[in-house]
Amino acid sequence: MGMGAALRGLGAIMKGGKKTSPTISSVKPSVHKTKRNQKRALMKEQFDKQKSRNLSDKKMGKKEMTLTEYANRKLTTNEKNKIKASSRRIERDSKADGGPITPRDINKNGKTDGFERARAKGMAEGMGRQFRDSKASGGKATHKTKDGRTVKKGLYYYMNRAKKRGTSKPGKGSVTDKALKQSAKTAKKD
């Protein structure tokens, strides 16, 4: 019953007259009151449409394809375009994801400092992506030499890496005599 009808009925009762509000039978009930029943009705309607399509296909002599026949059928141009568009969309989405976030050397000092790692970690959390810190995960403990051997990373590996990067200190550098003597013990003998 509407609000206006209720007020009219209340006013009539207060005046002492007869209640003139509409009866329940004159109000049309909605067909499907709950969301669940509305969804069921929609699904039933779609099911009936599909059923009628299948019946009309059978009447017209169209036979149902097996899975292999469906896979081997000749595609129309429209179907090919839809497949291309969906593959482009998937490719774009996977590129947008881009994998884990790693820290960048912002101040160009040849190593990732604590603030650079913290910045990358915050970015990864904010973007809902994985954070990978090469320092925390350890990285690889070995490397390939020029002559093809796989050896443990040591003093000479890091010295040569600093030379390549251009971050090695001029003159004697930061390598001590003690460190050079110790690494000479495990160096390859010619």
Backbone hydrogen bonds in HBPLUS format (Angstrom, degrees):
<---DONOR---> <-ACCEPTOR-->    atom                        ^
c    i                          cat <-CA-CA->   ^        H-A-AA   ^      H-
h    n   atom  resd res      DA  || num        DHA   H-A  angle D-A-AA Bond
n    s   type  num  typ     dist DA aas  dist angle  dist       angle   num
A0006-ALA N   A0002-GLY O   3.15 MM   4  6.37 151.0  2.23 142.8 150.7     1
A0007-LEU N   A0003-MET O   2.99 MM   4  6.27 157.0  2.04 150.0 155.7     2
A0008-ARG N   A0004-GLY O   2.94 MM   4  6.20 158.2  1.99 149.7 155.9     3
A0009-GLY N   A0005-ALA O   2.96 MM   4  6.11 158.3  2.01 143.8 149.8     4
A0010-LEU N   A0006-ALA O   2.89 MM   4  6.11 152.7  1.97 145.2 152.9     5
A0011-GLY N   A0007-LEU O   2.82 MM   4  6.01 158.9  1.87 149.5 155.3     6
A0012-ALA N   A0008-ARG O   2.93 MM   4  6.13 154.8  1.99 146.7 153.5     7
A0013-ILE N   A0009-GLY O   3.00 MM   4  6.21 150.3  2.09 142.0 149.9     8
A0014-MET N   A0010-LEU O   2.96 MM   4  6.20 156.6  2.01 148.4 154.5     9
A0015-LYS N   A0011-GLY O   3.06 MM   4  6.27 146.4  2.17 143.3 151.9    10
A0017-GLY N   A0012-ALA O   2.85 MM   5  5.18 134.0  2.07 169.7 162.4    11
A0016-GLY N   A0013-ILE O   3.03 MM   3  5.02 140.1  2.19  95.5 107.7    12
A0026-SER N   A0023-THR O   3.22 MM   3  5.65 145.3  2.35 106.4 115.2    13
A0027-VAL N   A0024-ILE O   3.12 MM   3  5.43 147.5  2.23 107.8 116.9    14
A0038-GLN N   A0034-THR O   3.02 MM   4  6.32 152.0  2.10 146.8 155.3    15
A0039-LYS N   A0035-LYS O   2.88 MM   4  6.16 160.1  1.92 154.0 158.3    16
A0040-ARG N   A0036-ARG O   2.96 MM   4  6.22 158.6  2.01 147.0 153.3    17
A0041-ALA N   A0037-ASN O   2.95 MM   4  6.13 157.4  2.01 145.2 150.7    18
A0042-LEU N   A0038-GLN O   3.01 MM   4  6.28 155.2  2.08 146.9 153.6    19
A0043-MET N   A0039-LYS O   2.89 MM   4  6.14 163.2  1.92 155.3 159.6    20
A0044-LYS N   A0040-ARG O   2.88 MM   4  6.06 155.9  1.93 149.0 156.0    21
A0045-GLU N   A0041-ALA O   2.96 MM   4  6.15 153.1  2.03 143.1 150.4    22
A0046-GLN N   A0042-LEU O   2.98 MM   4  6.28 159.5  2.02 150.4 155.4    23
A0047-PHE N   A0043-MET O   2.85 MM   4  6.02 157.0  1.90 147.9 154.7    24
A0048-ASP N   A0044-LYS O   2.89 MM   4  6.09 157.9  1.94 147.5 153.2    25
A0049-LYS N   A0045-GLU O   3.02 MM   4  6.30 153.0  2.10 145.7 152.9    26
A0050-GLN N   A0046-GLN O   3.00 MM   4  6.28 163.7  2.02 151.4 155.1    27
A0051-LYS N   A0047-PHE O   2.89 MM   4  6.09 156.2  1.95 149.0 156.3    28
A0052-SER N   A0048-ASP O   2.93 MM   4  6.14 154.3  2.00 145.5 151.9    29
A0053-ARG N   A0049-LYS O   2.93 MM   4  6.25 149.0  2.03 146.1 155.1    30
A0054-ASN N   A0050-GLN O   2.95 MM   4  6.22 161.6  1.98 151.3 155.6    31
A0055-LEU N   A0051-LYS O   2.98 MM   4  6.23 155.8  2.04 145.9 152.7    32
A0056-SER N   A0052-SER O   2.93 MM   4  6.13 156.9  1.99 144.8 150.9    33
A0057-ASP N   A0053-ARG O   2.86 MM   4  6.10 153.1  1.93 150.2 158.1    34
A0058-LYS N   A0054-ASN O   2.98 MM   4  6.23 156.6  2.04 146.2 152.1    35
A0059-LYS N   A0055-LEU O   2.99 MM   4  6.25 153.7  2.06 145.8 153.1    36
A0060-MET N   A0056-SER O   2.99 MM   4  6.19 146.2  2.10 142.7 151.4    37
A0062-LYS N   A0057-ASP O   2.93 MM   5  5.22 150.4  2.02 159.0 152.9    38
A0061-GLY N   A0058-LYS O   3.18 MM   3  5.14 154.8  2.25  98.8 106.4    39
A0070-TYR N   A0066-THR O   2.93 MM   4  6.13 154.8  1.99 149.0 156.3    40
A0071-ALA N   A0067-LEU O   2.98 MM   4  6.21 152.9  2.06 144.3 151.4    41
A0072-ASN N   A0068-THR O   2.92 MM   4  6.06 147.6  2.02 145.6 154.1    42
A0080-LYS N   A0076-THR O   3.02 MM   4  6.33 157.1  2.08 151.3 157.8    43
A0081-ASN N   A0077-THR O   2.95 MM   4  6.20 159.2  2.00 151.2 156.3    44
A0082-LYS N   A0078-ASN O   3.05 MM   4  6.31 152.4  2.12 145.1 152.5    45
A0083-ILE N   A0079-GLU O   3.04 MM   4  6.30 154.6  2.10 147.1 153.5    46
A0084-LYS N   A0080-LYS O   2.96 MM   4  6.24 160.4  1.99 152.2 157.3    47
A0085-ALA N   A0081-ASN O   2.94 MM   4  6.12 161.8  1.97 148.2 153.2    48
A0086-SER N   A0082-LYS O   2.98 MM   4  6.18 158.6  2.03 146.2 151.8    49
A0087-SER N   A0083-ILE O   2.95 MM   4  6.16 155.0  2.01 148.0 154.9    50
A0088-ARG N   A0084-LYS O   2.92 MM   4  6.15 152.0  2.00 148.0 155.8    51
A0089-ARG N   A0085-ALA O   2.98 MM   4  6.19 153.3  2.05 144.7 152.0    52
A0090-ILE N   A0086-SER O   2.96 MM   4  6.20 157.5  2.02 146.9 152.5    53
A0091-GLU N   A0087-SER O   2.95 MM   4  6.08 158.7  1.99 144.0 150.0    54
A0092-ARG N   A0088-ARG O   2.88 MM   4  6.06 158.0  1.93 147.6 153.5    55
A0093-ASP N   A0089-ARG O   2.95 MM   4  6.14 158.1  2.00 146.8 152.7    56
A0094-SER N   A0090-ILE O   2.91 MM   4  6.14 156.3  1.96 148.1 154.6    57
A0095-LYS N   A0091-GLU O   2.96 MM   4  6.18 148.6  2.06 144.8 153.3    58
A0096-ALA N   A0092-ARG O   2.91 MM   4  6.11 150.1  2.00 144.0 152.6    59
A0097-ASP N   A0093-ASP O   3.07 MM   4  6.33 141.8  2.22 140.5 150.0    60
A0098-GLY N   A0094-SER O   3.30 MM   4  6.55 167.3  2.32 145.6 146.6    61
A0101-ILE N   A0130-GLN O   2.72 MM  29  6.18 160.1  1.76 163.1 163.4    62
A0132-ARG N   A0101-ILE O   2.90 MM  31  6.00 169.2  1.91 154.3 155.6    63
A0116-GLU N   A0113-ASP O   3.16 MM   3  5.31 124.3  2.49  98.2 112.2    64
A0117-ARG N   A0113-ASP O   3.09 MM   4  6.47 154.1  2.16 151.3 158.5    65
A0118-ALA N   A0114-GLY O   2.91 MM   4  6.14 161.3  1.94 151.3 156.8    66
A0119-ARG N   A0115-PHE O   2.90 MM   4  5.97 152.0  1.98 137.8 145.5    67
A0120-ALA N   A0116-GLU O   3.07 MM   4  6.26 161.0  2.11 143.6 148.1    68
A0121-LYS N   A0117-ARG O   2.93 MM   4  6.13 156.1  1.99 149.0 156.0    69
A0122-GLY N   A0118-ALA O   2.97 MM   4  6.16 159.0  2.02 147.8 152.9    70
A0123-MET N   A0119-ARG O   3.00 MM   4  6.26 154.2  2.07 146.3 153.5    71
A0124-ALA N   A0120-ALA O   2.95 MM   4  6.16 158.9  1.99 148.1 153.6    72
A0125-GLU N   A0121-LYS O   3.01 MM   4  6.27 160.5  2.04 150.0 154.8    73
A0126-GLY N   A0122-GLY O   2.95 MM   4  6.10 158.8  2.00 146.4 152.6    74
A0127-MET N   A0123-MET O   2.92 MM   4  6.09 145.7  2.04 147.4 156.4    75
A0128-GLY N   A0124-ALA O   2.93 MM   4  5.89 114.9  2.36 136.5 152.1    76
A0129-ARG N   A0124-ALA O   2.87 MM   5  4.91 158.6  1.92 148.5 149.8    77
A0128-GLY N   A0125-GLU O   3.25 MM   3  5.04 146.7  2.37  93.1 102.8    78
A0137-SER N   A0133-ASP O   2.93 MM   4  6.08 164.8  1.95 159.4 164.2    79
A0153-LYS N   A0141-ALA O   2.96 MM  12  5.95 166.3  1.98 149.9 149.1    80
A0143-HIS N   A0151-VAL O   2.83 MM   8  5.66 153.4  1.91 160.2 168.2    81
A0151-VAL N   A0143-HIS O   2.93 MM   8  5.66 157.1  1.99 169.7 166.6    82
A0145-THR N   A0149-ARG O   2.79 MM   4  5.37 161.8  1.83 158.1 164.5    83
A0148-GLY N   A0145-THR O   3.03 MM   3  5.25 161.2  2.06 110.3 113.5    84
A0158-TYR N   A0154-GLY O   3.21 MM   4  6.53 163.4  2.24 156.6 159.7    85
A0159-MET N   A0155-LEU O   2.92 MM   4  6.15 150.3  2.01 149.6 159.1    86
A0160-ASN N   A0156-TYR O   2.88 MM   4  5.97 170.4  1.89 149.7 152.3    87
A0161-ARG N   A0157-TYR O   2.98 MM   4  6.15 149.2  2.08 141.3 150.6    88
A0162-ALA N   A0158-TYR O   3.04 MM   4  6.14 154.9  2.10 139.1 145.0    89
A0163-LYS N   A0159-MET O   2.99 MM   4  6.33 150.5  2.08 147.0 155.5    90
A0164-LYS N   A0160-ASN O   2.98 MM   4  6.24 159.6  2.02 148.3 152.9    91
A0165-ARG N   A0161-ARG O   3.00 MM   4  6.25 157.3  2.06 147.8 154.0    92
A0166-GLY N   A0162-ALA O   2.92 MM   4  5.97 127.2  2.21 135.6 149.6    93
A0167-THR N   A0162-ALA O   2.93 MM   5  5.13 146.1  2.04 152.4 154.1    94
A0166-GLY N   A0163-LYS O   3.13 MM   3  5.00 131.8  2.38  91.5 105.0    95
A0180-LEU N   A0176-THR O   3.16 MM   4  6.48 154.7  2.23 145.7 152.3    96
A0181-LYS N   A0177-ASP O   2.97 MM   4  6.24 156.9  2.03 150.2 156.0    97
A0182-GLN N   A0178-LYS O   3.00 MM   4  6.22 157.1  2.05 147.3 153.6    98
A0183-SER N   A0179-ALA O   2.98 MM   4  6.16 156.0  2.04 146.3 152.5    99
A0184-ALA N   A0180-LEU O   2.99 MM   4  6.08 138.4  2.17 139.1 150.2   100
A0185-LYS N   A0182-GLN O   3.32 MM   3  5.58 144.7  2.45 100.1 109.1   101
A0186-THR N   A0183-SER O   3.21 MM   3  5.58 134.7  2.43 103.7 113.9   102
